[in-house]
Amino acid sequence: MTNPVAETGETAQLSESVELTIMFCSIAKFMALAERLQSEALVKLLNEHLAVVTETILGQKGLIDKFMGDTVLAYWGADSDATLQACMCALEVVQKMETMSSIAVERHSVRVGINTGKLSKAVVGTVDLKDYTVIGDAVNIAHAIEEAGKDYNASILISKSTFDNVQESVTVREIGDVTLGSRVTPIRLYELIGSSLNRSR
């Protein structure tokens, strides 16, 4: 993906309103892992985790916005096919973390939050440091959904807007309407359990 931040001394005023499917993926209980592991082992764990998540996102035609410590922010289009690719990516990442035997340090689990909605792709920052990124309420919701996974013992949570795009192709457990963080309006959440595509054939 090309980053269109201008190579000038002025902050570019680039902004585009789009509808996308946003995914946040983080290591579950990362703070406890960071406390227990030596720094070299933690770096090795992070790099292996990021490699698996990155490969899976790209394999499902997603775009990576950024790495934030143990968290990966990625996005897809908002149509049904692209949203399904995001969900399949999440399922594949969780499965890989559960079954792979090549973890350099120790096996770990992940939390994933997915939301579909309108947002902006924009240049943010200062004259000296700029970033082209996705920003907006839909992004904040996806992040809050990922964090809510620990409250519902769920590896993957998706919003109703995401579920509406893929409901014929996935199996879920309905969580219900949840108030996320400091938001006023509740968001209906579903735990993504699996794909129903294979069973329908």
Secondary structure, 3 states (H helix, E strand, C coil): CCCCCCCCCCCCCCEEEEEEEEEEEEECCHHHHHHHCCHHHHHHHHHHHHHHHHHHHHHCCCEEEEEECCEEEEEEECCHHHHHHHHHHHHHHHHHHHHCCCCCCCCCCEEEEEEEEEEEEEEEECCCCEEEEEECHHHHHHHHHHHHHHHCCCCEEEEHHHHHHHCCCEEEEEEEEECCCCCCCCEEEEEEEEECCCCCC
